[in-house]
Amino acid sequence: QVHLVESGGGLVQPGGSLRISCAASGSIFSIYTMGWYRQAPGKQRELVATITTSSGTNYIDSVKGRLTISRDNAKNMVYQQMNSLEPEDTAVYYCNARLIGGLGYGDYWGRGTQVTVSS
């Protein structure tokens, strides 16, 4: 089995910073693209950022310059540094990993971590 577990969410004031992390564990042979998605109340889940095995990154326009995705391949970890946070960033943030595990190739998800930006 493969598990993705997010951590680091919480309450932060507008303009503040937060760093969220995701650890992948279990029967993993190789991890390819990792990413962060988010889902705000009443909205569909949306892609925020992705990072390849060679650390190539991609961001949605609304977070460019404020959020930075990174990964540690040796630890099977992905991170997201979030600066200049805005109330519109409030959402549950989900970690995603495309990998080969014990059950084969597929997309795996964490359960999410809540990020709330409010004064």
VMD Tcl script that builds the backbone (N, CA, C; Angstrom):
set m [mol new atoms 357]
animate dup $m
set s [atomselect $m all]
$s set {name element resname resid chain x y z} {
  {N N GLN 1 A 0.833 -1.206 0.000}
  {CA C GLN 1 A 0.000 0.000 0.000}
  {C C GLN 1 A 0.860 1.245 0.000}
  {N N VAL 2 A 0.302 2.308 -0.572}
  {CA C VAL 2 A 0.982 3.591 -0.630}
  {C C VAL 2 A 0.176 4.607 0.165}
  {N N HIS 3 A 0.869 5.407 0.958}
  {CA C HIS 3 A 0.210 6.439 1.744}
  {C C HIS 3 A 0.857 7.782 1.475}
  {N N LEU 4 A 0.013 8.802 1.321}
  {CA C LEU 4 A 0.478 10.185 1.239}
  {C C LEU 4 A -0.145 10.933 2.413}
  {N N VAL 5 A 0.687 11.577 3.208}
  {CA C VAL 5 A 0.214 12.273 4.393}
  {C C VAL 5 A 0.704 13.718 4.378}
  {N N GLU 6 A -0.262 14.644 4.388}
  {CA C GLU 6 A 0.073 16.063 4.411}
  {C C GLU 6 A 0.190 16.566 5.848}
  {N N SER 7 A 0.953 17.631 6.020}
  {CA C SER 7 A 1.074 18.269 7.330}
  {C C SER 7 A 1.433 19.732 7.135}
  {N N GLY 8 A 1.239 20.530 8.199}
  {CA C GLY 8 A 1.685 21.908 8.183}
  {C C GLY 8 A 0.615 22.944 7.941}
  {N N GLY 9 A -0.623 22.524 7.731}
  {CA C GLY 9 A -1.684 23.493 7.530}
  {C C GLY 9 A -2.013 24.237 8.814}
  {N N GLY 10 A -2.882 25.246 8.693}
  {CA C GLY 10 A -3.275 25.990 9.875}
  {C C GLY 10 A -3.906 27.312 9.520}
  {N N LEU 11 A -4.022 28.156 10.535}
  {CA C LEU 11 A -4.611 29.481 10.387}
  {C C LEU 11 A -3.496 30.516 10.293}
  {N N VAL 12 A -3.577 31.386 9.317}
  {CA C VAL 12 A -2.574 32.434 9.135}
  {C C VAL 12 A -3.264 33.718 8.704}
  {N N GLN 13 A -2.697 34.836 9.082}
  {CA C GLN 13 A -3.267 36.119 8.706}
  {C C GLN 13 A -2.924 36.471 7.261}
  {N N PRO 14 A -3.740 37.284 6.625}
  {CA C PRO 14 A -3.408 37.734 5.263}
  {C C PRO 14 A -2.019 38.368 5.226}
  {N N GLY 15 A -1.273 38.009 4.192}
  {CA C GLY 15 A 0.099 38.471 4.071}
  {C C GLY 15 A 1.114 37.570 4.745}
  {N N GLY 16 A 0.630 36.592 5.487}
  {CA C GLY 16 A 1.520 35.683 6.208}
  {C C GLY 16 A 2.030 34.553 5.348}
  {N N SER 17 A 2.801 33.674 6.001}
  {CA C SER 17 A 3.427 32.553 5.299}
  {C C SER 17 A 3.121 31.243 6.005}
  {N N LEU 18 A 3.196 30.174 5.224}
  {CA C LEU 18 A 2.970 28.835 5.742}
  {C C LEU 18 A 3.706 27.863 4.843}
  {N N ARG 19 A 4.189 26.778 5.430}
  {CA C ARG 19 A 4.825 25.734 4.648}
  {C C ARG 19 A 4.114 24.429 4.913}
  {N N ILE 20 A 3.631 23.803 3.850}
  {CA C ILE 20 A 2.984 22.509 3.991}
  {C C ILE 20 A 3.866 21.436 3.372}
  {N N SER 21 A 3.749 20.227 3.919}
  {CA C SER 21 A 4.597 19.117 3.497}
  {C C SER 21 A 3.743 17.894 3.205}
  {N N CYS 22 A 4.317 16.999 2.446}
  {CA C CYS 22 A 3.640 15.736 2.143}
  {C C CYS 22 A 4.686 14.625 2.088}
  {N N ALA 23 A 4.419 13.560 2.827}
  {CA C ALA 23 A 5.319 12.412 2.857}
  {C C ALA 23 A 4.647 11.225 2.198}
  {N N ALA 24 A 5.345 10.631 1.244}
  {CA C ALA 24 A 4.862 9.413 0.592}
  {C C ALA 24 A 5.590 8.225 1.194}
  {N N SER 25 A 4.838 7.181 1.523}
  {CA C SER 25 A 5.449 6.010 2.131}
  {C C SER 25 A 4.735 4.749 1.663}
  {N N GLY 26 A 5.343 3.619 1.966}
  {CA C GLY 26 A 4.747 2.353 1.591}
  {C C GLY 26 A 5.514 1.671 0.483}
  {N N SER 27 A 4.807 0.841 -0.260}
  {CA C SER 27 A 5.421 0.073 -1.336}
  {C C SER 27 A 5.555 0.934 -2.581}
  {N N ILE 28 A 6.653 1.693 -2.661}
  {CA C ILE 28 A 6.880 2.639 -3.751}
  {C C ILE 28 A 8.147 2.257 -4.496}
  {N N PHE 29 A 8.045 2.132 -5.815}
  {CA C PHE 29 A 9.214 1.823 -6.628}
  {C C PHE 29 A 9.797 3.073 -7.267}
  {N N SER 30 A 8.929 3.950 -7.709}
  {CA C SER 30 A 9.412 5.174 -8.345}
  {C C SER 30 A 8.307 6.222 -8.337}
  {N N ILE 31 A 8.666 7.466 -7.998}
  {CA C ILE 31 A 7.703 8.569 -8.004}
  {C C ILE 31 A 8.029 9.500 -9.164}
  {N N TYR 32 A 7.046 9.854 -9.927}
  {CA C TYR 32 A 7.231 10.766 -11.044}
  {C C TYR 32 A 6.769 12.153 -10.636}
  {N N THR 33 A 5.800 12.711 -11.306}
  {CA C THR 33 A 5.348 14.055 -10.968}
  {C C THR 33 A 4.618 14.063 -9.635}
  {N N MET 34 A 4.909 15.088 -8.828}
  {CA C MET 34 A 4.172 15.324 -7.592}
  {C C MET 34 A 3.523 16.704 -7.688}
  {N N GLY 35 A 2.479 16.884 -6.931}
  {CA C GLY 35 A 1.798 18.166 -7.044}
  {C C GLY 35 A 0.911 18.479 -5.862}
  {N N TRP 36 A 0.463 19.717 -5.842}
  {CA C TRP 36 A -0.501 20.177 -4.850}
  {C C TRP 36 A -1.765 20.657 -5.563}
  {N N TYR 37 A -2.885 20.222 -5.039}
  {CA C TYR 37 A -4.198 20.669 -5.473}
  {C C TYR 37 A -4.877 21.311 -4.275}
  {N N ARG 38 A -5.934 22.068 -4.528}
  {CA C ARG 38 A -6.691 22.637 -3.421}
  {C C ARG 38 A -8.176 22.677 -3.773}
  {N N GLN 39 A -8.967 22.644 -2.723}
  {CA C GLN 39 A -10.412 22.722 -2.896}
  {C C GLN 39 A -10.979 23.670 -1.857}
  {N N ALA 40 A -11.531 24.772 -2.330}
  {CA C ALA 40 A -12.169 25.746 -1.457}
  {C C ALA 40 A -13.632 25.358 -1.274}
  {N N PRO 41 A -14.265 25.829 -0.206}
  {CA C PRO 41 A -15.678 25.502 0.030}
  {C C PRO 41 A -16.556 25.895 -1.156}
  {N N GLY 42 A -17.355 24.943 -1.612}
  {CA C GLY 42 A -18.267 25.212 -2.706}
  {C C GLY 42 A -17.638 25.244 -4.079}
  {N N LYS 43 A -16.355 24.912 -4.170}
  {CA C LYS 43 A -15.660 24.943 -5.462}
  {C C LYS 43 A -15.064 23.585 -5.783}
  {N N GLN 44 A -14.726 23.416 -7.050}
  {CA C GLN 44 A -14.092 22.174 -7.472}
  {C C GLN 44 A -12.609 22.172 -7.101}
  {N N ARG 45 A -12.061 20.990 -6.967}
  {CA C ARG 45 A -10.635 20.860 -6.702}
  {C C ARG 45 A -9.863 21.385 -7.907}
  {N N GLU 46 A -8.817 22.177 -7.646}
  {CA C GLU 46 A -8.025 22.729 -8.734}
  {C C GLU 46 A -6.542 22.457 -8.503}
  {N N LEU 47 A -5.829 22.349 -9.610}
  {CA C LEU 47 A -4.387 22.178 -9.554}
  {C C LEU 47 A -3.742 23.490 -9.122}
  {N N VAL 48 A -2.766 23.406 -8.224}
  {CA C VAL 48 A -2.031 24.590 -7.786}
  {C C VAL 48 A -0.625 24.610 -8.385}
  {N N ALA 49 A 0.085 23.488 -8.226}
  {CA C ALA 49 A 1.466 23.444 -8.698}
  {C C ALA 49 A 1.895 21.998 -8.861}
  {N N THR 50 A 2.814 21.780 -9.795}
  {CA C THR 50 A 3.398 20.457 -9.982}
  {C C THR 50 A 4.911 20.560 -10.075}
  {N N ILE 51 A 5.575 19.421 -9.800}
  {CA C ILE 51 A 7.022 19.379 -9.884}
  {C C ILE 51 A 7.433 18.003 -10.395}
  {N N THR 52 A 8.337 17.988 -11.370}
  {CA C THR 52 A 8.800 16.729 -11.953}
  {C C THR 52 A 9.974 16.172 -11.151}
  {N N THR 53 A 10.438 14.990 -11.538}
  {CA C THR 53 A 11.558 14.372 -10.841}
  {C C THR 53 A 12.831 15.199 -10.958}
  {N N SER 54 A 12.949 15.976 -12.025}
  {CA C SER 54 A 14.123 16.842 -12.207}
  {C C SER 54 A 13.852 18.260 -11.737}
  {N N SER 55 A 12.778 18.430 -10.951}
  {CA C SER 55 A 12.407 19.705 -10.322}
  {C C SER 55 A 11.925 20.770 -11.288}
  {N N GLY 56 A 11.426 20.351 -12.432}
  {CA C GLY 56 A 10.727 21.290 -13.280}
  {C C GLY 56 A 9.378 21.613 -12.665}
  {N N THR 57 A 9.016 22.892 -12.617}
  {CA C THR 57 A 7.798 23.292 -11.907}
  {C C THR 57 A 6.789 23.970 -12.815}
  {N N ASN 58 A 5.544 23.927 -12.378}
  {CA C ASN 58 A 4.458 24.577 -13.090}
  {C C ASN 58 A 3.461 25.085 -12.053}
  {N N TYR 59 A 2.958 26.317 -12.254}
  {CA C TYR 59 A 2.034 26.927 -11.308}
  {C C TYR 59 A 0.833 27.518 -12.032}
  {N N ILE 60 A -0.287 27.583 -11.322}
  {CA C ILE 60 A -1.396 28.345 -11.862}
  {C C ILE 60 A -1.073 29.826 -11.684}
  {N N ASP 61 A -1.666 30.644 -12.532}
  {CA C ASP 61 A -1.312 32.073 -12.564}
  {C C ASP 61 A -1.543 32.769 -11.230}
  {N N SER 62 A -2.583 32.393 -10.526}
  {CA C SER 62 A -2.960 33.129 -9.308}
  {C C SER 62 A -1.972 32.950 -8.163}
  {N N VAL 63 A -1.058 31.968 -8.246}
  {CA C VAL 63 A -0.111 31.736 -7.156}
  {C C VAL 63 A 1.333 32.019 -7.566}
  {N N LYS 64 A 1.558 32.330 -8.820}
  {CA C LYS 64 A 2.928 32.581 -9.282}
  {C C LYS 64 A 3.555 33.733 -8.507}
  {N N GLY 65 A 4.786 33.506 -8.051}
  {CA C GLY 65 A 5.496 34.520 -7.277}
  {C C GLY 65 A 5.200 34.477 -5.800}
  {N N ARG 66 A 4.192 33.712 -5.401}
  {CA C ARG 66 A 3.839 33.635 -3.969}
  {C C ARG 66 A 4.056 32.234 -3.407}
  {N N LEU 67 A 3.806 31.207 -4.195}
  {CA C LEU 67 A 3.950 29.824 -3.742}
  {C C LEU 67 A 5.124 29.171 -4.466}
  {N N THR 68 A 5.856 28.359 -3.742}
  {CA C THR 68 A 6.994 27.645 -4.302}
  {C C THR 68 A 6.907 26.175 -3.923}
  {N N ILE 69 A 6.868 25.312 -4.948}
  {CA C ILE 69 A 6.842 23.871 -4.715}
  {C C ILE 69 A 8.264 23.330 -4.814}
  {N N SER 70 A 8.582 22.365 -3.968}
  {CA C SER 70 A 9.901 21.725 -4.006}
  {C C SER 70 A 9.748 20.273 -3.572}
  {N N ARG 71 A 10.789 19.481 -3.776}
  {CA C ARG 71 A 10.703 18.077 -3.396}
  {C C ARG 71 A 12.069 17.569 -2.961}
  {N N ASP 72 A 12.026 16.507 -2.175}
  {CA C ASP 72 A 13.228 15.791 -1.751}
  {C C ASP 72 A 13.039 14.353 -2.200}
  {N N ASN 73 A 13.673 13.991 -3.296}
  {CA C ASN 73 A 13.470 12.660 -3.867}
  {C C ASN 73 A 13.971 11.549 -2.940}
  {N N ALA 74 A 15.014 11.819 -2.189}
  {CA C ALA 74 A 15.563 10.797 -1.282}
  {C C ALA 74 A 14.599 10.465 -0.154}
  {N N LYS 75 A 13.787 11.454 0.221}
  {CA C LYS 75 A 12.851 11.258 1.333}
  {C C LYS 75 A 11.413 11.043 0.862}
  {N N ASN 76 A 11.191 11.057 -0.445}
  {CA C ASN 76 A 9.826 10.943 -0.987}
  {C C ASN 76 A 8.912 12.014 -0.394}
  {N N MET 77 A 9.421 13.242 -0.372}
  {CA C MET 77 A 8.679 14.354 0.204}
  {C C MET 77 A 8.453 15.436 -0.858}
  {N N VAL 78 A 7.335 16.141 -0.724}
  {CA C VAL 78 A 7.075 17.331 -1.527}
  {C C VAL 78 A 6.609 18.423 -0.570}
  {N N TYR 79 A 7.023 19.650 -0.859}
  {CA C TYR 79 A 6.731 20.776 0.012}
  {C C TYR 79 A 6.080 21.908 -0.796}
  {N N GLN 80 A 5.446 22.796 -0.085}
  {CA C GLN 80 A 4.947 24.014 -0.712}
  {C C GLN 80 A 5.109 25.161 0.281}
  {N N GLN 81 A 5.989 26.075 -0.074}
  {CA C GLN 81 A 6.160 27.299 0.696}
  {C C GLN 81 A 5.164 28.327 0.166}
  {N N MET 82 A 4.342 28.846 1.063}
  {CA C MET 82 A 3.304 29.782 0.654}
  {C C MET 82 A 3.528 31.118 1.344}
  {N N ASN 83 A 3.804 32.149 0.563}
  {CA C ASN 83 A 4.042 33.489 1.078}
  {C C ASN 83 A 2.961 34.443 0.588}
  {N N SER 84 A 2.869 35.593 1.238}
  {CA C SER 84 A 1.889 36.617 0.857}
  {C C SER 84 A 0.497 36.007 0.682}
  {N N LEU 85 A 0.106 35.212 1.643}
  {CA C LEU 85 A -1.168 34.494 1.533}
  {C C LEU 85 A -2.348 35.447 1.542}
  {N N GLU 86 A -3.350 35.064 0.780}
  {CA C GLU 86 A -4.569 35.869 0.628}
  {C C GLU 86 A -5.763 35.046 1.088}
  {N N PRO 87 A -6.843 35.706 1.507}
  {CA C PRO 87 A -8.044 34.940 1.908}
  {C C PRO 87 A -8.505 33.969 0.829}
  {N N GLU 88 A -8.271 34.312 -0.431}
  {CA C GLU 88 A -8.673 33.429 -1.540}
  {C C GLU 88 A -7.863 32.137 -1.589}
  {N N ASP 89 A -6.777 32.068 -0.833}
  {CA C ASP 89 A -5.980 30.842 -0.764}
  {C C ASP 89 A -6.554 29.847 0.239}
  {N N THR 90 A -7.570 30.239 0.979}
  {CA C THR 90 A -8.190 29.344 1.946}
  {C C THR 90 A -8.788 28.134 1.240}
  {N N ALA 91 A -8.362 26.952 1.668}
  {CA C ALA 91 A -8.804 25.718 1.024}
  {C C ALA 91 A -8.206 24.530 1.760}
  {N N VAL 92 A -8.696 23.357 1.416}
  {CA C VAL 92 A -8.005 22.136 1.803}
  {C C VAL 92 A -6.990 21.823 0.704}
  {N N TYR 93 A -5.753 21.639 1.082}
  {CA C TYR 93 A -4.679 21.368 0.134}
  {C C TYR 93 A -4.369 19.886 0.128}
  {N N TYR 94 A -4.386 19.304 -1.078}
  {CA C TYR 94 A -4.164 17.875 -1.250}
  {C C TYR 94 A -2.855 17.628 -1.993}
  {N N CYS 95 A -2.134 16.636 -1.509}
  {CA C CYS 95 A -0.913 16.191 -2.168}
  {C C CYS 95 A -1.265 15.109 -3.184}
  {N N ASN 96 A -0.608 15.145 -4.324}
  {CA C ASN 96 A -0.798 14.140 -5.363}
  {C C ASN 96 A 0.553 13.630 -5.825}
  {N N ALA 97 A 0.625 12.337 -6.078}
  {CA C ALA 97 A 1.856 11.759 -6.612}
  {C C ALA 97 A 1.513 10.740 -7.686}
  {N N ARG 98 A 2.176 10.859 -8.795}
  {CA C ARG 98 A 2.044 9.857 -9.867}
  {C C ARG 98 A 3.244 8.926 -9.722}
  {N N LEU 99 A 2.967 7.660 -9.451}
  {CA C LEU 99 A 4.069 6.772 -9.100}
  {C C LEU 99 A 3.785 5.329 -9.481}
  {N N ILE 100 A 4.845 4.537 -9.382}
  {CA C ILE 100 A 4.722 3.091 -9.519}
  {C C ILE 100 A 4.848 2.512 -8.112}
  {N N GLY 101 A 3.769 1.883 -7.666}
  {CA C GLY 101 A 3.777 1.250 -6.358}
  {C C GLY 101 A 3.516 -0.232 -6.464}
  {N N GLY 102 A 3.196 -0.838 -5.331}
  {CA C GLY 102 A 2.976 -2.271 -5.316}
  {C C GLY 102 A 1.821 -2.718 -6.192}
  {N N LEU 103 A 0.858 -1.824 -6.417}
  {CA C LEU 103 A -0.305 -2.148 -7.244}
  {C C LEU 103 A -0.160 -1.627 -8.668}
  {N N GLY 104 A 1.014 -1.131 -9.001}
  {CA C GLY 104 A 1.248 -0.660 -10.349}
  {C C GLY 104 A 1.301 0.850 -10.450}
  {N N TYR 105 A 1.119 1.342 -11.674}
  {CA C TYR 105 A 1.241 2.784 -11.952}
  {C C TYR 105 A -0.091 3.477 -11.692}
  {N N GLY 106 A -0.036 4.643 -11.059}
  {CA C GLY 106 A -1.271 5.366 -10.851}
  {C C GLY 106 A -1.084 6.652 -10.096}
  {N N ASP 107 A -2.185 7.359 -9.886}
  {CA C ASP 107 A -2.224 8.595 -9.125}
  {C C ASP 107 A -2.658 8.283 -7.697}
  {N N TYR 108 A -1.922 8.856 -6.735}
  {CA C TYR 108 A -2.249 8.663 -5.338}
  {C C TYR 108 A -2.472 10.029 -4.683}
  {N N TRP 109 A -3.363 10.030 -3.689}
  {CA C TRP 109 A -3.755 11.272 -3.030}
  {C C TRP 109 A -3.641 11.174 -1.515}
  {N N GLY 110 A -3.313 12.308 -0.899}
  {CA C GLY 110 A -3.407 12.397 0.540}
  {C C GLY 110 A -4.808 12.803 0.932}
  {N N ARG 111 A -5.034 12.906 2.257}
  {CA C ARG 111 A -6.357 13.268 2.747}
  {C C ARG 111 A -6.547 14.767 2.879}
  {N N GLY 112 A -5.480 15.511 2.733}
  {CA C GLY 112 A -5.604 16.962 2.739}
  {C C GLY 112 A -5.230 17.614 4.051}
  {N N THR 113 A -4.841 18.880 3.956}
  {CA C THR 113 A -4.562 19.691 5.134}
  {C C THR 113 A -5.217 21.058 4.935}
  {N N GLN 114 A -5.882 21.521 5.968}
  {CA C GLN 114 A -6.649 22.773 5.874}
  {C C GLN 114 A -5.718 23.977 6.023}
  {N N VAL 115 A -5.855 24.909 5.102}
  {CA C VAL 115 A -5.167 26.193 5.193}
  {C C VAL 115 A -6.233 27.284 5.218}
  {N N THR 116 A -6.221 28.077 6.272}
  {CA C THR 116 A -7.197 29.153 6.416}
  {C C THR 116 A -6.464 30.479 6.545}
  {N N VAL 117 A -6.794 31.408 5.662}
  {CA C VAL 117 A -6.176 32.734 5.679}
  {C C VAL 117 A -7.249 33.724 6.107}
  {N N SER 118 A -7.085 34.249 7.299}
  {CA C SER 118 A -8.104 35.124 7.851}
  {C C SER 118 A -7.519 35.982 8.955}
  {N N SER 119 A -8.059 37.188 9.096}
  {CA C SER 119 A -7.617 38.062 10.174}
  {C C SER 119 A -8.543 37.906 11.380}
}
mol reanalyze $m
mol bondsrecalc $m
mol representation Tube
mol addrep $m
